[in-house]
Every structure is written in C-alpha cells, then in structure tokens.
C-alpha cells in the first residue's frame, strides 16, 4: 500500500516538472499563489533583480531559485532577471497559471547559448575592453539598461551618476492623448538619463510614438510598454527612459 502511495506521489511530481531550453528573451514560469515553484539552473545563482513593490518573493538555494507568488500577481505577470556566479543571466516572466494542472512545480533551465571557453577567448582581438559586447553605464546602451534596472528591478543606484529630483512631478508632455511627468534624473559626466511616467488620457488603446518625448540632445528613448491601454486599465501607464547628452 505504501509502495502505491509513493508511486502516485512520484507520478504527481513528474507531471508538474518541465524542462526549458533557454536561448534569448523571456521564458514564462507558471505559478499559483500559496504554492512554491522551484527553478533549477546549470550553475549557482548569485542574485538578480525584480521590480520595486514586487508581488513575488524569491529565495536562492545553490543552483535553485524558489519562487513564492502573492495574490496580487498582475495578469501579465512579473519579470525577474537572474544572474549566476559565472555572469550568465536569464530573464523570467512569472505568470499565474490558469489552473492547478498548469502550474510549474519544478522547472529546469537548460542554456542553449554558446559558452566562451578560455581557448575561445584567445581568438578574440585584443580589445582594450574585453567586455565590449556588454556596454558600461557610460555608454548609451549601458545607461539605458541601468535606468531600467533601478526603476523596474529594485537596483539601488547607478554607479557614477547623481540622482536629481529637481522638477519631479512636472508635466513634460501633454498632447491631449498622452501625459508624461518627470520622476527623476540621473546625471553623469557625459550622459543624463531621464525617467518619466506616461499615461493614456483617452478611452482607447494608444501605440506610443517615442518622438513625443524628445529632449534637446536626445540620444535614445525606450519605454516599458509601447502600447497604453485605455485610461481605466491597469496597463494605461508606462515608464519612459530618455538619454541625452550631458548639459
């Protein structure tokens, strides 16, 4: 009788286990409030980032990340960036499963991206900065990454940049359809980063034209959401990131 029970438990665990081959972008993890989900990686978990006021709590245990979702997990889920001790990163989107049978109990992440071995590294040209494919915060792409991390993923600061809330709350854009107010600025020696919050003023969904957020000396613009739902929707707002030349 005990043997039958153990067999049933084993079958149940296998039913909720899933393997994911990771290549790029986000992978979806399906969870349920009150239930823990275990995500296994091929290396030891060093840490990661999630947004402020997150509806997901996580614990890292060796090569595993244990996810505990809360009841207020939004319908479109929540992003988590996971970093391993070897520097490899993964983007996960934690979403609520439609029912208990669709919930992930255990997920194993298999990385299909090519690993760089010491022998491979010797074949690269001797660039002064070996990390040229991972731009620093003093480059436009690197600063854009940092703005997103501090705004949406609970990173504490951007090294080398001073935070300024001068003019915070000021409405910088209002074209009758979209309003955007300044939240804060990050001031560096060569680049400045602006974080705005845009919201839809209409009762219709709007695809955002980034050109409306241009400031003198603009180098790049990005949004957390390029389509804003009607004003009464939970998705009627978005963060706007504008990078300009330092003044």
C-alpha positions, 0 to 999 in steps of 0.5 A, a space after each residue: 500500500 505504501 509502495 502505491 502511495 509513493 508511486 502516485 506521489 512520484 507520478 504527481 511530481 513528474 507531471 508538474 516538472 518541465 524542462 526549458 531550453 533557454 536561448 534569448 528573451 523571456 521564458 514564462 514560469 507558471 505559478 499559483 499563489 500559496 504554492 512554491 515553484 522551484 527553478 533549477 539552473 546549470 550553475 549557482 545563482 548569485 542574485 538578480 533583480 525584480 521590480 520595486 513593490 514586487 508581488 513575488 518573493 524569491 529565495 536562492 538555494 545553490 543552483 535553485 531559485 524558489 519562487 513564492 507568488 502573492 495574490 496580487 500577481 498582475 495578469 501579465 505577470 512579473 519579470 525577474 532577471 537572474 544572474 549566476 556566479 559565472 555572469 550568465 543571466 536569464 530573464 523570467 516572466 512569472 505568470 499565474 497559471 490558469 489552473 492547478 494542472 498548469 502550474 510549474 512545480 519544478 522547472 529546469 533551465 537548460 542554456 542553449 547559448 554558446 559558452 566562451 571557453 578560455 581557448 575561445 577567448 584567445 581568438 578574440 582581438 585584443 580589445 582594450 575592453 574585453 567586455 565590449 559586447 556588454 556596454 558600461 553605464 557610460 555608454 548609451 546602451 549601458 545607461 539605458 539598461 541601468 535606468 531600467 534596472 533601478 526603476 523596474 528591478 529594485 537596483 539601488 543606484 547607478 554607479 557614477 551618476 547623481 540622482 536629481 529630483 529637481 522638477 519631479 512631478 512636472 508635466 513634460 508632455 501633454 498632447 491631449 492623448 498622452 501625459 508624461 511627468 518627470 520622476 527623476 534624473 540621473 546625471 553623469 559626466 557625459 550622459 543624463 538619463 531621464 525617467 518619466 511616467 506616461 499615461 493614456 488620457 483617452 478611452 482607447 488603446 494608444 501605440 506610443 510614438 517615442 518622438 513625443 518625448 524628445 529632449 534637446 540632445 536626445 540620444 535614445 528613448 525606450 519605454 516599458 510598454 509601447 502600447 497604453 491601454 485605455 485610461 481605466 486599465 491597469 496597463 494605461 501607464 508606462 515608464 519612459 527612459 530618455 538619454 541625452 547628452 550631458 548639459 
